[in-house]
Amino acid sequence: MRSASLPTQVQTVTRQEIERFPVRTLGDLFRTVPGVRAYSQGRGDVGETMQIRGNSGGHGLDTAIYVDGVPQNFSSSSGIGNGGADVAWLTPEMIDRIEVIKGPFSALYGNHAQAAVINIITRNSDPSPSLVVSGGSFGAFRAVPVISSDYWMPTPFLVNEYQTIDGYRDNNFYKRFSSFNKVTVPVWDGYLSARFNYYRSDWGSPGYPLWKQVKKGLVDRRSAVNSDEGGNERRWAAVLNYAPAQSAGGLYFTSYVEAYKRDHSFTSVPSLQETTYPYDTLLYGGRIFYNFMFGNFASLALGMEGRYDNAVSQSFLVKNRQRTKTVSDHDQKISDTALFAQAEIKPVDQVKIVGGVRKDLFDFNVQNIVKPANSGRASPHTFNPKIGIVLTPIKNINIFGNKGIGFRSPAVSDMSPTSGNKRFDLDVAKTESWDLGFNATFLDSIYIAFDWYQTDMEKEVRMISNQPFNVGNSQRNGFEVEARYYPSDVMNLFANYAWVDAKVKNPATTGQDLVTGVAKYVIKGGMEFTFSLAQDIKLLGSFYVEYIGDQPFYFGTSTVPQYPPAYVVYPIKVACEGRHWSTFLSARYQPQEFSSNRIGTAQDSAGVYDFTFTPEPMWDLTSGLKYTF
């Protein structure tokens, strides 16, 4: 069931676009999507930060991420917060398309669907087997064999990736192996697919130095804050999916089981105190719904969803790689059971109305090992309605509006803290949002879109010094505008601009009313082209630019916001394709020596506040070859 049936702005990153992008991390796949700022934390597999519509709790906390219907957000995960998402195991070769559903407007998605939903659908097959080999700056090497064919039955899609890189900085190595094994067969009026994926990674983490110390030359930009810091991840999953072959109507089914284990450390400056965050969970669940179609007039999807997590979430102080003190230790069993309904009706061709409701019931059973008296059980629940409308007054012009409520479940660390009293009476935190906008196509070559939104969030959580911190209730007002121009069949140009005003309604420190770390505006632009050089030989190129401006931070109790340097990056890729082969060269140019996509704050040894950042290279090059058998 494609998300394009919703009235809200749904941006789809297609398979063809994914193949064009210069990709070093999965955040690069959102290069053209308006208002989406996705970037790596620079510390291995600790989750991409996603800023969508001014929400960026860190590690994807405010965005629900699904892969083939399987949720990728982890409940109360140590080190990346409640709802931190991790999709590092994916590779571009595995992905068919990515749907970005902005706002909490779809009843099909529940916990953490506050800013948006990112729905990733993997491929069922490739036309034939292939091999990709690439290398690049700082010791980068990558090999990806793919075994698949559209003509084999059952249809296999087997992707194995090996990747290693030494890294730009000391203790910045990264090694990974990802194995994705999917088989698809036709069953009844649809397709049944079964997949098993395994992933392992190991990394060093160079940490975040103080900005002024690097700028003054007191600290080498390529040195590590702590040469012992790093982490590892091991995970596997088995997934079963069924969906109709052609029509959107019919039965949809997903079931899954996944084991996930991650351990990573973080070093605070200037104390150089290292903390490690082990997290180990076994989760399983599923979703089933039936989409009833009533001709072209209406549809009704009715379904249910369930998930169970059995996890251990811990944190320890560390010295010389030895644990010296237990900071937190929770044995947590969490279940989420949901019923949902989503309907669409078209009373006339020019009007489409979409509405939905969702009821979620949670059960938390928490054992607090550090403070047993704070152990307990809770069963919070929530009911969330959605409504939207699309008006099409003339062909190729759509006007839309939506209103809906999203939510996140309480964090175990809030209900069962290691100090103070337990609070198992906490309810879910709700996010209420509305938007208005339009999109239009003119002369079959010009596309423009605009949307204005407001979002009110309860108990917003920000990651500060690698710890979740409740900053209180907040509000965001913003807009996004996008334009694309297709001067010919072989070229297109685009530009988009996103602006947001994000404020805390009841700040803990009076006067500190800006939500820290949220860029006030994000500007993107680019050009893509495809030229024929000879029979069966094509030249493809893409050039992008992304500009991040005005990220506010507060130093201590000061009410005067501080702003780090603006961040700009230029990703470029050129490829030449033949019948069975292609070769490519990609570059990432970041001209500002003391700018960074990831920014934080800390104190120096004298107690003076400063920015922390992730030093980046000016140039990062990758070249490779793909052969299709």
WOFENZI-V374421 format. One record per residue. N is the residue number from 0. RES is the residue in one letter. OMEGA is omega in radians with two decimals (none if undefined). BURIAL is # if it has 16 or more other C-alpha atoms within 10 Angstrom, else .. D_LAST is the distance of its C-alpha to the last C-alpha in whole Angstrom. Layout:
N & RES & OMEGA & BURIAL & D_LAST
N & RES & OMEGA & BURIAL & D_LAST
This chain:
0 & M & -3.06 & . & 33
1 & R & -3.11 & . & 32
2 & S & -3.13 & # & 34
3 & A & 3.11 & . & 35
4 & S & 3.12 & . & 37
5 & L & 3.11 & # & 40
6 & P & -3.11 & # & 42
7 & T & 3.06 & # & 41
8 & Q & 3.07 & # & 39
9 & V & 3.08 & # & 36
10 & Q & -3.14 & # & 33
11 & T & 3.02 & # & 29
12 & V & -3.01 & # & 26
13 & T & 3.10 & . & 24
14 & R & -3.13 & # & 20
15 & Q & 3.11 & . & 20
16 & E & 3.14 & . & 22
17 & I & 3.14 & # & 21
18 & E & 3.12 & . & 18
19 & R & -2.96 & # & 21
20 & F & 2.89 & # & 23
21 & P & -2.97 & # & 23
22 & V & 2.95 & # & 23
23 & R & 3.01 & # & 25
24 & T & -3.07 & . & 27
25 & L & 3.08 & # & 27
26 & G & 3.13 & # & 30
27 & D & -3.12 & # & 28
28 & L & -3.14 & # & 26
29 & F & -3.01 & # & 30
30 & R & -3.05 & # & 30
31 & T & -3.04 & # & 31
32 & V & -3.12 & # & 33
33 & P & 3.02 & # & 37
34 & G & 3.12 & # & 39
35 & V & 3.07 & # & 36
36 & R & -3.10 & # & 37
37 & A & -3.10 & # & 34
38 & Y & -3.13 & # & 34
39 & S & 3.07 & # & 34
40 & Q & -3.13 & # & 37
41 & G & -3.10 & # & 36
42 & R & 3.09 & # & 37
43 & G & -3.02 & # & 33
44 & D & 3.08 & # & 33
45 & V & 3.02 & # & 36
46 & G & 3.04 & # & 35
47 & E & 2.99 & # & 34
48 & T & -3.12 & # & 37
49 & M & 2.98 & # & 37
50 & Q & 3.13 & # & 40
51 & I & -3.09 & # & 40
52 & R & 3.06 & # & 43
53 & G & 3.09 & # & 45
54 & N & 3.10 & # & 44
55 & S & 3.14 & # & 43
56 & G & -3.11 & # & 44
57 & G & 3.06 & # & 42
58 & H & 3.10 & # & 38
59 & G & -3.05 & # & 38
60 & L & -3.03 & # & 41
61 & D & -3.09 & # & 42
62 & T & 3.08 & # & 39
63 & A & -3.12 & # & 37
64 & I & 3.13 & # & 34
65 & Y & 2.98 & # & 32
66 & V & -3.08 & # & 28
67 & D & 3.11 & . & 28
68 & G & -3.12 & # & 31
69 & V & -3.13 & # & 32
70 & P & -3.12 & # & 34
71 & Q & 3.07 & # & 33
72 & N & -3.09 & # & 37
73 & F & -3.07 & # & 39
74 & S & 3.03 & # & 43
75 & S & -3.14 & # & 45
76 & S & -3.13 & # & 43
77 & S & 3.06 & # & 44
78 & G & 3.08 & # & 43
79 & I & 2.95 & # & 42
80 & G & -3.13 & # & 44
81 & N & -3.13 & # & 45
82 & G & 3.08 & # & 41
83 & G & -3.09 & # & 39
84 & A & -3.14 & # & 36
85 & D & 3.10 & # & 33
86 & V & -3.10 & # & 29
87 & A & -3.09 & # & 28
88 & W & 3.14 & # & 25
89 & L & 2.98 & # & 23
90 & T & 3.13 & # & 20
91 & P & -3.11 & # & 19
92 & E & -3.11 & # & 16
93 & M & -2.88 & # & 18
94 & I & 3.04 & # & 20
95 & D & 3.10 & # & 20
96 & R & 3.09 & # & 24
97 & I & 3.09 & # & 27
98 & E & 3.09 & # & 30
99 & V & -3.09 & # & 33
100 & I & -3.04 & # & 36
101 & K & 3.12 & # & 39
102 & G & 3.14 & # & 43
103 & P & -2.92 & # & 44
104 & F & 3.12 & # & 44
105 & S & -3.14 & # & 41
106 & A & -3.14 & # & 43
107 & L & -3.05 & # & 40
108 & Y & -3.01 & # & 40
109 & G & -2.97 & # & 42
110 & N & 3.10 & # & 43
111 & H & 3.07 & # & 42
112 & A & -3.08 & # & 41
113 & Q & 3.09 & # & 44
114 & A & -3.05 & # & 42
115 & A & 2.96 & # & 39
116 & V & 3.00 & # & 36
117 & I & -3.07 & # & 33
118 & N & -3.08 & # & 31
119 & I & 3.14 & # & 27
120 & I & -3.13 & # & 25
121 & T & -3.13 & # & 21
122 & R & 2.99 & . & 18
123 & N & -3.11 & # & 18
124 & S & 2.89 & # & 14
125 & D & -3.13 & # & 11
126 & P & -3.11 & . & 10
127 & S & 3.12 & . & 6
128 & P & -3.13 & # & 6
129 & S & 3.09 & # & 6
130 & L & 3.07 & # & 8
131 & V & 3.05 & # & 11
132 & V & -3.13 & # & 14
133 & S & 3.08 & # & 18
134 & G & -3.09 & # & 21
135 & G & -3.09 & # & 24
136 & S & 3.02 & # & 28
137 & F & 3.04 & # & 30
138 & G & -3.10 & . & 28
139 & A & 3.06 & # & 25
140 & F & -3.11 & # & 22
141 & R & 3.08 & # & 19
142 & A & -3.09 & # & 16
143 & V & 2.98 & # & 14
144 & P & 3.12 & # & 11
145 & V & 3.08 & # & 10
146 & I & -3.10 & # & 10
147 & S & 3.02 & # & 10
148 & S & 3.09 & # & 10
149 & D & -3.03 & . & 13
150 & Y & 3.14 & . & 14
151 & W & 3.14 & . & 15
152 & M & -0.09 & . & 18
153 & P & -3.06 & . & 19
154 & T & -3.14 & # & 17
155 & P & 2.98 & # & 15
156 & F & -3.03 & # & 15
157 & L & -3.11 & # & 15
158 & V & 3.08 & # & 15
159 & N & -3.11 & # & 16
160 & E & 2.95 & # & 18
161 & Y & -3.10 & # & 20
162 & Q & 3.06 & # & 22
163 & T & 3.09 & # & 25
164 & I & 3.09 & # & 28
165 & D & 3.10 & # & 31
166 & G & -3.11 & # & 32
167 & Y & -3.07 & # & 35
168 & R & 3.05 & # & 38
169 & D & 3.14 & # & 39
170 & N & -3.09 & # & 38
171 & N & -3.09 & # & 35
172 & F & 3.14 & # & 33
173 & Y & 3.11 & # & 30
174 & K & -3.11 & # & 28
175 & R & 3.00 & # & 25
176 & F & -3.13 & # & 23
177 & S & -3.13 & # & 22
178 & S & -3.08 & # & 20
179 & F & -3.02 & # & 20
180 & N & -3.03 & # & 19
181 & K & 3.10 & # & 20
182 & V & -3.08 & # & 20
183 & T & 3.10 & # & 21
184 & V & 3.04 & # & 23
185 & P & 3.12 & # & 25
186 & V & -3.09 & . & 29
187 & W & -3.13 & . & 32
188 & D & -3.09 & . & 31
189 & G & -3.13 & # & 29
190 & Y & 3.06 & # & 26
191 & L & 3.12 & # & 26
192 & S & 3.07 & # & 24
193 & A & 3.11 & # & 25
194 & R & 3.01 & # & 23
195 & F & 3.10 & # & 24
196 & N & 3.12 & # & 24
197 & Y & -3.10 & # & 25
198 & Y & 3.01 & # & 26
199 & R & 3.12 & # & 28
200 & S & 3.07 & # & 29
201 & D & -3.09 & # & 32
202 & W & 2.93 & # & 33
203 & G & -3.09 & # & 37
204 & S & -3.07 & # & 39
205 & P & 3.09 & # & 41
206 & G & -3.04 & # & 43
207 & Y & 3.12 & # & 45
208 & P & 3.07 & # & 47
209 & L & -3.02 & # & 50
210 & W & -3.08 & # & 50
211 & K & -3.14 & . & 53
212 & Q & 3.09 & # & 53
213 & V & -3.11 & # & 49
214 & K & 3.13 & . & 51
215 & K & -3.14 & . & 54
216 & G & 3.12 & . & 52
217 & L & 3.13 & . & 53
218 & V & 3.08 & # & 50
219 & D & -3.09 & . & 47
220 & R & -3.11 & # & 44
221 & R & 3.14 & # & 42
222 & S & 3.12 & # & 44
223 & A & 3.04 & # & 43
224 & V & 3.13 & # & 46
225 & N & -3.09 & # & 46
226 & S & 3.11 & . & 44
227 & D & -3.03 & # & 44
228 & E & 3.13 & # & 42
229 & G & -3.13 & # & 39
230 & G & 3.10 & # & 37
231 & N & 3.14 & # & 35
232 & E & 3.05 & # & 33
233 & R & 3.12 & # & 32
234 & R & 2.98 & # & 31
235 & W & 3.14 & # & 29
236 & A & 3.00 & # & 29
237 & A & -3.00 & # & 29
238 & V & 3.08 & # & 28
239 & L & -3.12 & # & 29
240 & N & 2.98 & # & 29
241 & Y & 3.11 & # & 30
242 & A & 3.09 & # & 30
243 & P & -3.07 & # & 30
244 & A & -3.02 & . & 28
245 & Q & -3.05 & . & 29
246 & S & 3.05 & . & 33
247 & A & 3.14 & # & 34
248 & G & 3.09 & # & 37
249 & G & -3.05 & # & 36
250 & L & 3.05 & # & 36
251 & Y & -3.06 & # & 34
252 & F & 3.06 & # & 34
253 & T & 2.97 & # & 33
254 & S & -3.04 & # & 34
255 & Y & 2.94 & # & 33
256 & V & -3.08 & # & 34
257 & E & 2.99 & # & 33
258 & A & -3.02 & # & 34
259 & Y & -3.13 & # & 35
260 & K & -3.12 & # & 36
261 & R & 3.04 & # & 37
262 & D & 3.10 & # & 39
263 & H & -3.08 & # & 40
264 & S & -3.13 & # & 43
265 & F & -3.12 & # & 45
266 & T & 3.11 & # & 47
267 & S & 3.03 & # & 50
268 & V & 0.13 & # & 52
269 & P & -3.03 & . & 54
270 & S & -3.06 & . & 55
271 & L & 3.05 & . & 52
272 & Q & -3.13 & . & 52
273 & E & 3.08 & # & 49
274 & T & 3.12 & # & 48
275 & T & -2.99 & # & 45
276 & Y & 3.06 & # & 44
277 & P & 3.09 & # & 43
278 & Y & -3.06 & # & 41
279 & D & -3.10 & # & 40
280 & T & 2.93 & # & 40
281 & L & -3.10 & # & 39
282 & L & 3.07 & # & 38
283 & Y & -3.12 & # & 37
284 & G & -3.13 & # & 38
285 & G & 3.11 & # & 37
286 & R & 3.09 & # & 37
287 & I & 3.03 & # & 38
288 & F & 3.10 & # & 39
289 & Y & 3.14 & # & 40
290 & N & 3.13 & # & 39
291 & F & 3.14 & # & 42
292 & M & 3.11 & # & 42
293 & F & -3.07 & . & 45
294 & G & 3.06 & . & 43
295 & N & -3.04 & . & 43
296 & F & -3.03 & . & 46
297 & A & 3.01 & # & 45
298 & S & 3.14 & # & 43
299 & L & 3.09 & # & 44
300 & A & 3.11 & # & 42
301 & L & -3.11 & # & 44
302 & G & 3.12 & # & 42
303 & M & -3.08 & # & 43
304 & E & 3.09 & # & 41
305 & G & 3.12 & # & 42
306 & R & 3.11 & # & 41
307 & Y & 3.11 & # & 42
308 & D & 3.01 & # & 42
309 & N & -2.91 & # & 44
310 & A & 2.95 & # & 44
311 & V & -3.11 & # & 45
312 & S & -3.01 & # & 46
313 & Q & 2.95 & # & 48
314 & S & -3.09 & # & 48
315 & F & 2.91 & # & 50
316 & L & -3.02 & # & 52
317 & V & 3.00 & # & 50
318 & K & -3.10 & . & 52
319 & N & 3.10 & . & 50
320 & R & 3.10 & . & 47
321 & Q & 3.12 & . & 50
322 & R & -3.11 & . & 51
323 & T & -3.11 & . & 55
324 & K & 3.04 & . & 55
325 & T & 3.13 & . & 54
326 & V & 3.12 & . & 54
327 & S & -3.14 & # & 52
328 & D & -3.11 & # & 51
329 & H & 2.94 & # & 51
330 & D & -2.96 & # & 50
331 & Q & 3.05 & # & 48
332 & K & -3.01 & # & 48
333 & I & 3.06 & # & 47
334 & S & 3.11 & # & 46
335 & D & 3.11 & # & 45
336 & T & -3.03 & # & 46
337 & A & 2.94 & # & 46
338 & L & -3.13 & # & 46
339 & F & 3.07 & # & 45
340 & A & 3.09 & # & 45
341 & Q & -3.06 & # & 44
342 & A & 3.07 & # & 45
343 & E & 3.12 & # & 45
344 & I & 3.10 & # & 47
345 & K & -3.13 & # & 47
346 & P & 3.03 & . & 51
347 & V & -3.08 & . & 50
348 & D & -3.05 & . & 47
349 & Q & -3.05 & . & 48
350 & V & 3.01 & # & 48
351 & K & 3.13 & # & 46
352 & I & 3.13 & # & 48
353 & V & 3.09 & # & 46
354 & G & 3.14 & # & 47
355 & G & 3.04 & # & 47
356 & V & 3.14 & # & 48
357 & R & 3.10 & # & 47
358 & K & 3.13 & # & 49
359 & D & 3.08 & # & 48
360 & L & -3.13 & # & 50
361 & F & 2.98 & # & 50
362 & D & 3.12 & # & 51
363 & F & 3.02 & # & 51
364 & N & -2.95 & # & 53
365 & V & 3.00 & # & 53
366 & Q & 3.13 & # & 54
367 & N & -3.05 & # & 55
368 & I & -3.13 & # & 56
369 & V & 3.12 & # & 57
370 & K & -3.06 & # & 60
371 & P & -3.13 & . & 60
372 & A & 3.14 & . & 63
373 & N & 3.02 & # & 60
374 & S & 3.13 & # & 58
375 & G & -3.08 & # & 58
376 & R & -3.14 & # & 57
377 & A & 3.14 & # & 56
378 & S & 3.09 & # & 55
379 & P & 3.13 & # & 54
380 & H & -3.11 & # & 53
381 & T & 3.09 & # & 52
382 & F & -2.99 & # & 52
383 & N & 3.08 & # & 50
384 & P & 3.10 & # & 50
385 & K & 3.09 & # & 48
386 & I & 3.13 & # & 49
387 & G & -3.13 & # & 47
388 & I & 3.05 & # & 48
389 & V & 3.06 & # & 46
390 & L & 3.10 & # & 48
391 & T & -3.07 & # & 46
392 & P & 3.04 & . & 49
393 & I & -3.09 & . & 47
394 & K & 3.06 & . & 44
395 & N & 3.03 & . & 41
396 & I & -3.12 & # & 44
397 & N & 3.05 & # & 44
398 & I & -3.03 & # & 47
399 & F & 3.04 & # & 46
400 & G & -3.10 & # & 48
401 & N & 2.97 & # & 48
402 & K & -3.10 & # & 50
403 & G & -3.14 & # & 49
404 & I & 3.01 & # & 49
405 & G & -3.07 & # & 47
406 & F & 2.92 & # & 48
407 & R & 3.12 & # & 47
408 & S & 3.09 & # & 48
409 & P & 3.08 & # & 51
410 & A & 3.10 & # & 50
411 & V & -3.13 & # & 51
412 & S & 3.06 & # & 52
413 & D & -3.12 & # & 54
414 & M & -3.05 & # & 56
415 & S & -3.11 & # & 56
416 & P & 3.11 & # & 57
417 & T & 3.02 & # & 58
418 & S & -3.09 & . & 61
419 & G & -3.04 & . & 63
420 & N & 3.10 & . & 63
421 & K & -3.08 & # & 61
422 & R & -3.11 & # & 60
423 & F & 3.05 & # & 58
424 & D & -3.12 & . & 60
425 & L & 3.10 & . & 57
426 & D & 3.07 & # & 56
427 & V & 3.07 & # & 52
428 & A & -3.06 & # & 52
429 & K & 3.06 & # & 51
430 & T & 3.13 & # & 50
431 & E & -3.03 & # & 51
432 & S & 2.97 & # & 49
433 & W & 3.03 & # & 50
434 & D & 3.07 & # & 48
435 & L & 3.14 & # & 49
436 & G & 3.10 & # & 46
437 & F & 2.94 & # & 45
438 & N & -3.05 & # & 42
439 & A & 3.05 & # & 42
440 & T & -3.12 & # & 40
441 & F & 3.03 & . & 41
442 & L & -3.14 & . & 41
443 & D & -3.08 & . & 37
444 & S & -3.11 & . & 36
445 & I & 3.10 & # & 38
446 & Y & 3.06 & # & 38
447 & I & 3.13 & # & 41
448 & A & 3.13 & # & 41
449 & F & 2.98 & # & 44
450 & D & 3.09 & # & 45
451 & W & -3.07 & # & 48
452 & Y & 2.97 & # & 48
453 & Q & -3.11 & # & 51
454 & T & 3.05 & # & 50
455 & D & -3.05 & # & 53
456 & M & 3.05 & # & 52
457 & E & 2.98 & # & 54
458 & K & -3.11 & # & 54
459 & E & 3.14 & # & 51
460 & V & 3.05 & # & 49
461 & R & 3.04 & # & 48
462 & M & -3.14 & # & 47
463 & I & -3.08 & # & 49
464 & S & 3.08 & . & 49
465 & N & 3.11 & # & 46
466 & Q & 3.08 & . & 49
467 & P & -3.10 & # & 49
468 & F & -3.14 & # & 52
469 & N & -3.09 & . & 54
470 & V & 3.13 & # & 55
471 & G & 3.14 & # & 56
472 & N & -3.06 & # & 56
473 & S & 3.09 & # & 54
474 & Q & 3.07 & # & 54
475 & R & 2.99 & # & 51
476 & N & -3.09 & # & 51
477 & G & 3.07 & # & 49
478 & F & 3.09 & # & 47
479 & E & 3.09 & # & 43
480 & V & -3.06 & # & 43
481 & E & 3.06 & # & 39
482 & A & 3.04 & # & 39
483 & R & 3.14 & # & 36
484 & Y & 3.14 & # & 36
485 & Y & -3.12 & # & 33
486 & P & 3.12 & . & 35
487 & S & 3.14 & . & 32
488 & D & -3.03 & . & 29
489 & V & -3.08 & . & 27
490 & M & 2.97 & # & 29
491 & N & 3.12 & # & 31
492 & L & 3.14 & # & 33
493 & F & 3.02 & # & 35
494 & A & 3.04 & # & 37
495 & N & -3.07 & # & 39
496 & Y & 3.11 & # & 42
497 & A & -3.13 & # & 43
498 & W & 3.13 & # & 47
499 & V & 3.01 & # & 48
500 & D & -3.06 & # & 52
501 & A & -3.06 & # & 51
502 & K & 3.04 & # & 55
503 & V & -3.09 & # & 56
504 & K & -3.07 & # & 59
505 & N & -3.04 & . & 61
506 & P & 3.11 & # & 60
507 & A & 3.05 & . & 61
508 & T & -3.10 & . & 63
509 & T & -3.14 & . & 65
510 & G & 3.09 & . & 63
511 & Q & -3.00 & # & 60
512 & D & 3.08 & # & 58
513 & L & 3.05 & # & 55
514 & V & -3.02 & # & 52
515 & T & 3.04 & # & 51
516 & G & 3.14 & # & 47
517 & V & 3.13 & # & 46
518 & A & -3.12 & # & 45
519 & K & 3.09 & # & 48
520 & Y & 3.10 & # & 45
521 & V & -3.13 & # & 42
522 & I & 3.10 & # & 40
523 & K & 3.06 & # & 37
524 & G & 3.12 & # & 36
525 & G & 3.14 & # & 33
526 & M & 3.09 & # & 31
527 & E & -3.13 & # & 27
528 & F & 3.06 & # & 26
529 & T & 3.14 & # & 23
530 & F & 3.07 & . & 24
531 & S & 3.13 & . & 22
532 & L & 3.13 & . & 22
533 & A & 3.11 & . & 21
534 & Q & 3.13 & . & 19
535 & D & 3.10 & . & 16
536 & I & -3.11 & # & 17
537 & K & 3.02 & # & 18
538 & L & 3.14 & # & 20
539 & L & 3.13 & # & 21
540 & G & 3.07 & # & 24
541 & S & 3.12 & # & 26
542 & F & -3.10 & # & 29
543 & Y & 3.01 & # & 31
544 & V & 3.09 & # & 35
545 & E & -3.08 & # & 36
546 & Y & -3.13 & # & 40
547 & I & -3.07 & # & 42
548 & G & 2.99 & # & 46
549 & D & 2.99 & # & 49
550 & Q & -3.09 & # & 48
551 & P & 3.01 & # & 52
552 & F & 3.06 & # & 53
553 & Y & 3.07 & # & 56
554 & F & 3.13 & # & 58
555 & G & -3.12 & . & 60
556 & T & 3.13 & . & 63
557 & S & 3.12 & . & 62
558 & T & 3.12 & . & 62
559 & V & -3.12 & . & 61
560 & P & 3.08 & . & 57
561 & Q & -3.07 & . & 55
562 & Y & 3.05 & # & 52
563 & P & 3.10 & # & 49
564 & P & 3.06 & . & 48
565 & A & -3.07 & # & 45
566 & Y & 3.11 & # & 42
567 & V & -3.14 & # & 39
568 & V & -3.12 & # & 36
569 & Y & 3.03 & # & 33
570 & P & -3.08 & # & 30
571 & I & 3.06 & # & 27
572 & K & 3.05 & # & 24
573 & V & -3.13 & # & 22
574 & A & 3.05 & # & 19
575 & C & -3.04 & # & 17
576 & E & 2.98 & # & 14
577 & G & -3.09 & # & 12
578 & R & -3.09 & . & 10
579 & H & -3.04 & . & 7
580 & W & 2.98 & # & 9
581 & S & 3.07 & # & 12
582 & T & -3.06 & # & 15
583 & F & 3.01 & # & 18
584 & L & 3.10 & # & 22
585 & S & -3.12 & # & 24
586 & A & 3.05 & # & 27
587 & R & -3.06 & # & 30
588 & Y & 3.13 & # & 34
589 & Q & -2.91 & # & 37
590 & P & -3.02 & . & 40
591 & Q & -3.02 & # & 42
592 & E & -3.04 & . & 43
593 & F & 3.08 & # & 45
594 & S & -3.09 & # & 43
595 & S & 3.06 & # & 41
596 & N & 3.12 & # & 39
597 & R & -3.11 & # & 41
598 & I & 3.01 & # & 45
599 & G & 3.09 & # & 47
600 & T & 3.08 & # & 51
601 & A & 3.09 & # & 53
602 & Q & 3.03 & # & 56
603 & D & -3.06 & # & 57
604 & S & 3.12 & . & 59
605 & A & 3.14 & . & 62
606 & G & -3.14 & . & 61
607 & V & -3.12 & . & 60
608 & Y & 3.12 & . & 57
609 & D & 3.02 & # & 54
610 & F & 2.86 & # & 51
611 & T & -3.09 & # & 48
612 & F & 3.11 & # & 44
613 & T & 3.13 & # & 41
614 & P & -3.10 & # & 41
615 & E & 3.06 & # & 38
616 & P & 3.08 & # & 36
617 & M & -3.14 & . & 37
618 & W & 3.03 & . & 33
619 & D & -3.01 & # & 30
620 & L & 3.06 & # & 27
621 & T & 3.03 & # & 23
622 & S & -3.10 & # & 20
623 & G & -3.10 & # & 17
624 & L & 3.04 & # & 13
625 & K & 3.08 & # & 10
626 & Y & 3.12 & # & 6
627 & T & -3.04 & # & 4
628 & F & none & . & 0
